[in-house]
Amino acid sequence: MLSRERVIQVLRREKPDRIPIYGWVRANLEAEISEAFGSVEAFEDRYEFDLAHLFGGPNPHPAETIEPLRRDLRREIEPRDLLDIPLGDPNDSDAYSAIVEGIRHHKEERGRFVYVQTPGIFECLNKPFGIENHLGYLLRFEEDLHEVYRRQSVWNRTFANNCIDLGVDMVHVSDDWGAQDRLLFSPSIWWRLIYPYHRVTCDAVKQRGTYVSFHSDGNISAVIDGVIKLGYDVVHPYQESAGMDLREYRDRYMDSFIVMGGLDIQTTLGFGRLNFLKAEIERVLR
């Protein structure tokens, strides 16, 4: 069975021959893994990874437009200011080279399921605004943010469609909404300002017959029904140390979406407690 087929079986709620394997190790462990295995690619082959998380593509808020605006304003960028400059070109074909190479290496040559990181709505705009300012803008500039978010959602949709055209199996939307024990903002703000613009990408991806997944660290329990309504097939990571409850997931949501991950980075991974790690793997899978 190809790795890609194994992952799709899980997404279809079918029983695979084994649990699909993946770990995002390059960002923090590339040097150590390369010393031990020769390369991250060799490590992935040795342990028969089934999924590949691809990065790359154009930047909606490139530094060459954001930084001159910041210098000219001599103050923090506000939503109305951002509307005065163009977004980066989502159709810049040269910017997709890393994604094309990732599809070739992982999907075409190794039969893996490939998914690509794409922007959400809130998280990606923390770069031009700053997260503290952005949280304040949710209260101060709601009308302007609707237009900023609408424009971002159109860009995101174009990017997602381009990635699907290249051959990705799943569009992975990253948009951190969660604090350690609650949302970063109220559920009512989420429904008014975040939900409508996630809908743009989710609907487009679903219309293409492609899977769509969602990432948020922290506790997003207050809007999990909205995540389901958006049609996300996968939610990552479902952070137990922030109060997300895998037992509740099994009881209430297991038929609505798949959890990817489940091994907590704040309490479980990276501490060298191998017996505890083994016990946690068994607990989470059961």
C-alpha distance (Angstrom), angle and dihedral (degrees) to the residues before:
residue distance angle dihedral
M1 . . .
L2 3.80 . .
S3 3.79 116.5 .
R4 3.80 89.6 -120.2
E5 3.80 91.1 55.4
R6 3.81 90.2 49.8
V7 3.80 92.4 54.8
I8 3.80 93.0 46.1
Q9 3.80 89.6 52.3
V10 3.80 89.0 58.0
L11 3.81 91.7 47.7
R12 3.80 88.3 52.6
R13 3.84 90.9 51.2
E14 3.80 90.1 -113.0
K15 3.80 122.7 137.9
P16 3.82 112.0 -104.2
D17 3.78 126.1 -153.7
R18 3.83 87.0 -107.4
I19 3.78 140.1 -9.6
P20 3.82 111.1 -78.0
I21 3.81 113.8 -109.1
Y22 3.77 127.9 -137.1
G23 3.79 138.3 145.0
W24 3.79 129.5 178.6
V25 3.79 96.4 -134.1
R26 3.79 107.0 142.2
A27 3.80 98.3 79.4
N28 3.81 96.3 58.4
L29 3.80 107.0 15.0
E30 3.79 107.5 35.5
A31 3.82 95.1 114.0
E32 3.80 95.0 47.0
I33 3.80 94.0 44.5
S34 3.79 92.9 46.4
E35 3.80 90.6 52.0
A36 3.80 91.4 52.3
F37 3.83 101.3 36.0
G38 3.79 105.4 19.1
S39 3.82 94.9 -111.6
V40 3.78 142.9 1.5
E41 3.82 87.6 -105.5
A42 3.80 90.8 57.3
F43 3.81 90.0 49.1
E44 3.81 91.2 51.5
D45 3.80 90.4 49.6
R46 3.81 93.0 46.5
Y47 3.80 92.5 54.8
E48 3.81 94.9 36.7
F49 3.78 99.2 -122.0
D50 3.80 112.1 -155.4
L51 3.81 100.5 -163.0
A52 3.78 135.1 45.4
H53 3.80 124.7 -157.4
L54 3.80 107.9 -148.8
F55 3.79 126.4 -156.6
G56 3.77 131.9 -170.8
G57 3.75 140.2 71.3
P58 3.80 131.7 118.9
N59 3.79 123.8 -35.3
P60 3.82 116.4 -120.9
H61 3.81 90.8 -155.4
P62 3.81 107.5 35.5
A63 3.79 118.2 -172.1
E64 3.79 91.4 -122.4
T65 3.81 90.0 69.1
I66 3.81 101.1 29.9
E67 3.80 99.1 49.4
P68 3.84 96.9 50.6
L69 3.80 88.7 49.6
R70 3.79 90.6 51.1
R71 3.82 91.7 49.3
D72 3.80 93.3 47.2
L73 3.80 93.6 49.3
R74 3.82 95.0 45.9
R75 3.78 87.6 -153.6
E76 3.78 138.7 65.3
I77 3.80 117.1 -57.1
E78 3.81 112.2 -106.4
P79 3.82 126.3 -161.2
R80 3.79 95.3 -99.6
D81 3.82 90.2 52.3
L82 3.78 91.8 55.1
L83 3.79 90.8 56.7
D84 3.81 89.4 62.3
I85 3.82 93.8 67.2
P86 3.81 129.1 58.2
L87 3.77 125.0 -110.1
G88 3.77 119.5 -117.9
D89 3.79 115.6 -85.2
P90 3.84 109.3 -90.6
N91 3.82 88.9 -165.1
D92 3.81 95.8 58.9
S93 3.80 96.4 128.9
D94 3.82 94.7 -164.8
A95 3.81 90.0 61.4
Y96 3.82 90.9 63.8
S97 3.81 95.2 62.4
A98 3.82 94.7 105.4
I99 3.81 90.9 50.6
V100 3.80 91.8 48.6
E101 3.81 90.3 50.1
G102 3.81 91.3 46.9
I103 3.80 91.5 52.6
R104 3.81 90.4 49.3
H105 3.80 94.6 48.1
H106 3.79 99.8 40.9
K107 3.80 107.8 26.0
E108 3.79 105.8 27.1
E109 3.81 98.7 36.2
R110 3.82 101.7 30.2
G111 3.79 104.9 24.4
R112 3.79 94.8 -122.6
F113 3.79 127.5 154.5
V114 3.81 107.4 -110.5
Y115 3.77 127.6 -156.2
V116 3.78 128.1 179.0
Q117 3.79 131.0 -140.3
T118 3.81 112.1 -120.1
P119 3.81 131.4 175.3
G120 3.75 124.3 -95.2
I121 3.79 123.3 -158.3
F122 3.81 109.7 -98.1
E123 3.80 104.3 32.3
C124 3.80 98.6 49.1
L125 3.81 91.8 52.5
N126 3.79 91.9 55.2
K127 3.81 85.8 79.6
P128 3.82 96.8 66.6
F129 3.82 95.5 29.4
G130 3.81 105.7 33.4
I131 3.80 116.2 -122.6
E132 3.82 97.0 -100.2
N133 3.79 92.1 49.6
H134 3.79 90.8 44.6
L135 3.79 92.2 54.4
G136 3.80 88.9 52.0
Y137 3.80 91.8 47.8
L138 3.81 89.5 58.7
L139 3.80 86.2 68.7
R140 3.81 100.0 34.0
F141 3.80 106.2 38.3
E142 3.79 108.1 28.4
E143 3.81 95.4 143.4
D144 3.80 93.1 50.7
L145 3.79 91.6 45.1
H146 3.78 90.8 56.1
E147 3.80 88.2 61.9
V148 3.82 93.4 42.5
Y149 3.80 90.6 50.2
R150 3.79 93.3 43.8
R151 3.78 90.5 54.1
Q152 3.80 91.1 46.5
S153 3.81 91.3 49.8
V154 3.81 91.7 54.7
W155 3.81 89.8 50.3
N156 3.82 90.4 48.2
R157 3.80 91.6 50.4
T158 3.80 91.7 52.0
F159 3.80 91.7 48.1
A160 3.80 91.8 48.6
N161 3.80 92.6 49.4
N162 3.80 91.1 48.9
C163 3.80 90.5 52.3
I164 3.80 91.0 49.3
D165 3.80 89.1 51.2
L166 3.81 88.4 54.7
G167 3.80 91.3 53.9
V168 3.80 111.0 -97.3
D169 3.80 116.3 156.4
M170 3.80 97.3 -147.0
V171 3.80 138.0 19.3
H172 3.80 110.1 -136.2
V173 3.81 114.2 -156.4
S174 3.80 115.0 -158.7
D175 3.79 115.4 -160.4
D176 3.81 117.2 146.3
W177 3.80 109.1 -147.9
G178 3.79 100.9 153.7
A179 3.78 133.1 96.0
Q180 3.79 121.5 -167.0
D181 3.79 95.3 -79.8
R182 3.82 107.2 6.6
L183 3.79 144.6 7.2
L184 3.79 119.1 -59.4
F185 3.82 87.2 -123.7
S186 3.78 136.5 19.5
P187 3.81 121.8 -73.8
S188 3.82 89.1 -120.5
I189 3.82 90.6 58.5
W190 3.80 89.4 47.4
W191 3.80 92.7 53.6
R192 3.82 92.9 46.7
L193 3.79 101.1 40.1
I194 3.81 110.7 18.8
Y195 3.79 107.5 31.2
P196 3.85 98.2 58.0
Y197 3.79 93.0 53.6
H198 3.80 96.2 45.4
R199 3.78 85.2 53.3
V200 3.82 90.1 64.7
T201 3.81 94.3 62.4
C202 3.80 96.4 34.6
D203 3.80 93.0 53.5
A204 3.81 92.2 46.4
V205 3.80 93.6 50.0
K206 3.79 92.5 46.5
Q207 3.80 90.6 50.3
R208 3.80 87.7 57.1
G209 3.81 91.2 54.1
T210 3.81 91.3 -116.3
Y211 3.79 128.5 134.5
V212 3.81 119.2 -109.7
S213 3.80 126.4 -157.8
F214 3.78 134.8 -173.0
H215 3.80 134.1 -144.7
S216 3.77 127.8 -161.2
D217 3.77 127.6 149.2
G218 3.78 118.3 -147.0
N219 3.78 130.9 32.2
I220 3.81 115.5 -32.3
S221 3.81 96.9 158.4
A222 3.81 92.2 121.2
V223 3.81 91.9 67.0
I224 3.79 102.7 29.1
D225 3.81 89.4 114.2
G226 3.80 87.5 58.1
V227 3.80 91.2 50.6
I228 3.80 87.6 54.6
K229 3.80 91.7 47.1
L230 3.82 89.3 53.5
G231 3.79 88.1 59.0
Y232 3.79 100.9 -119.6
D233 3.80 110.4 172.5
V234 3.81 95.0 -161.8
V235 3.81 134.5 29.6
H236 3.81 121.8 -161.6
P237 3.02 132.6 -129.9
Y238 3.86 107.0 -14.3
Q239 3.80 92.2 -154.3
E240 3.80 111.0 -141.2
S241 3.82 93.9 -173.1
A242 3.82 87.2 62.2
G243 3.80 92.7 52.4
M244 3.81 101.4 -90.6
D245 3.80 107.4 143.0
L246 3.80 119.9 -142.4
R247 3.80 90.2 -168.7
E248 3.79 89.6 58.4
Y249 3.80 88.5 47.5
R250 3.80 90.9 54.7
D251 3.79 92.3 46.4
R252 3.82 99.4 43.2
Y253 3.79 114.8 12.5
M254 3.79 109.4 29.2
D255 3.80 91.9 103.8
S256 3.81 91.9 49.5
F257 3.81 104.1 54.3
I258 3.80 143.9 -8.0
V259 3.81 121.4 -111.6
M260 3.79 114.0 -134.0
G261 3.77 115.2 -158.8
G262 3.78 115.6 1.3
L263 3.82 96.2 174.9
D264 3.79 104.8 111.8
I265 3.80 118.1 -127.0
Q266 3.82 92.4 -159.5
T267 3.79 95.6 54.1
T268 3.80 111.0 14.1
L269 3.79 119.8 23.7
G270 3.79 122.4 69.2
F271 3.81 99.9 17.3
G272 3.82 99.1 102.5
R273 3.81 93.8 -122.6
L274 3.78 97.1 133.1
N275 3.81 98.0 173.7
F276 3.80 90.7 50.4
L277 3.81 90.1 46.8
K278 3.80 91.1 52.2
A279 3.81 90.8 49.5
E280 3.81 91.1 49.2
I281 3.81 91.9 50.7
E282 3.79 90.0 52.7
R283 3.82 92.3 45.6
V284 3.80 94.5 49.3
L285 3.79 94.3 46.5
R286 3.78 92.7 48.8
